[in-house]
Amino acid sequence: MAGIYIHIPFCKKRCVYCDFFSSTHSQMKDSYVEAVCKELEIRRDYLQNETIETIYFGGGTPSQLNPGDFEKIFQALSPFALHPSPEITLEANPDDLTSAYVDSIRPLPFNRVSVGIQSFNDKELKFLNRRHNAETAIQAVKRLQEKGFANISIDLMYGLPGQNETGWRKTIRRAKALSVQHISAYHLTYEENAPLYNRLQKGLIRPVEEEMSVRLFEILMDEMAEAGFEHYEISNFAQAGYRSKHNASYWNGTHYLGIGASAHSYDGQSRQWNVASIPKYIESQTPDSFEIIDEKTAYNDFILTRLRTAEGIDLEELTSLFGEEKKAYCFRHAHKYVENQYLEQQGKRLSLTRKGIFVSDGIMSDLFFSI
Ligand code: SF4
């Protein structure tokens, strides 16, 4: 079981908070698509014939490609050992999802669309420098549904400067009213390479207080639970049967092949990175750096990724992968959190409690192996 991630690094305009690798210069789009197809051919054996259960087109803005581009990429994917019904996700910008565009992608194999909405408040969208407004986003989701897409995810963002409980509740309720199957919600972060970071440094914006962040996250959890969504990972909520299989593969150690500029791959023993430059990637599609994953890194990754999920750490799996000594180490460091109900142990599983979610970073780093 494995996944393929395809990075499409083109955006029409840059959002102020974003530090993902992408460019607003689309002149090289055609050559880039050719390079993606070539890399799929060159690295066909990377997953050693494992069955591909998920394919994810992320970005950047994959919906900047046209149907002909996707057809070429799907053609290049066809020699892989694909599952009979793989999950195939397209990340899309609401602005791109015009009626004509949705019609044009409908015959393609996509069966999941992840729409980057972030907010249903026009002022917030303007602040984030998003291309769309709230109404465009609503119409985009409705259009996808009318045209038969039955697995839709939307991304939301909270913790924006000046955001209050009422405004955030309104955004969540507008999201819920759209009857989508999946919602991801991330707190705004100030990444060093993003324009927003400069504004923060210059004192031009005031981040939300810690207390408000906690309150906004509580509202999110309550509203999602009320609407029947499972809170299956810290930032992800799904209706029953609609968890993102692709995202889950990053949390459960599944191998994946990352195609495109800046994409990462993981084969269980090492991680590879492709060059984060469109011209250099077009020139040579092979990864330009890699790291061997030693046991300490593997153990820490295991703690980090598993603890983020509702299922938490499977202690039997931990023992079988890392031995009794590491399990004892994990237990020793988890003890105080279990005593104080930040972690709970149910049978062979150790997971975050609701109050533990708010201090999850600290818990994880305490459980990490640092020697
Ligand atoms: S958030 Fe998405 S659309 Fe905005 S600049 Fe980053 S990659 Fe592009």
Boltz pocket constraint, residues with backbone or C-beta under 6 A from the ligand:
constraints:
  - pocket:
      binder: B
      contacts: [[A, 10], [A, 11], [A, 13], [A, 14], [A, 15], [A, 18], [A, 19], [A, 20], [A, 22], [A, 59], [A, 60], [A, 61], [A, 93], [A, 116]]
      max_distance: 6.0
